[in-house]
Amino acid sequence: MKVGTVLSLSVNEQNEKNNQQYSCKIIDIQEHLYFIDYPKNDATGKTTIFFEGTQLSAKFVAKDQKVYTFQTKVVARRKMGDIPVLVLYFPGRQELSTIQRRDFVRVKTAVDVSVHCIDKEPVQTFSTSTVDISGGGTAIVTPYHITLHKGELLDIWIVLPFKSTNYHYVHTTGKVIRHFQKEKNLYYASIEFLEISNFDREKVIQYCFQKQLEDK
């Protein structure tokens, strides 16, 4: 983790309503103390203030594109200049747990997608929608006239409609895992994200959590 890393937080309380998710950024690091801006509720976009002693679970995407989680707590509320911040305790790298790619939250949702088939000559493009999505990949509907092959590379733009921040545009290179006929005149492609920024992957994960809350 470094300054600028996005953290996804949840409160470690059984009575925490609907397991709300919050997003924040690390703005300073001093040994085992991480200074973050005030978290925003992913569903509402409203700033949230946690009191000292609040126990939290934190997740972040590292340089190796893996998602890590750790347990933390709020140890102080301070100001850095004119910026109010929360101070979290970081227990050390030995306390990090990895969330495997297969463990990414996957949600069924239809969001807009633009696809460029960069392995084809000439390059084919089409617009479609997702069937489901997770931090590790997506399934999309493909036009009947498009044939995709296992291992084929795609350049993809995904539009994520957030309640609080309108739209976020995710750019990624994806690899076709499977292309199959779901039913008559309906074809799906399963795609694994290959080259995607930590920030964009975190946005996808946040969107999935938001959709989970909406579906409850």
Secondary structure, DSSP 8 states (H G I E B T S, - for coil): --TT-EEEEEE--TTSGGG--EEEEEEEEETTEEEEE--EETTT--B----TT-EEEEEEE-TTS-EEEEEEEEEEEEEETTEEEEEEE---GGG-EEE-GGGS--EE---EEEEEETTSSS-EEEEEEEEEEETTEEEEEE-TT----TT-EEEEEEEEEETTTEEEEEEEEEEEEEEEEEETTEEEEEEEEEEE-HHHHHHHHHHHHHHHHHH-
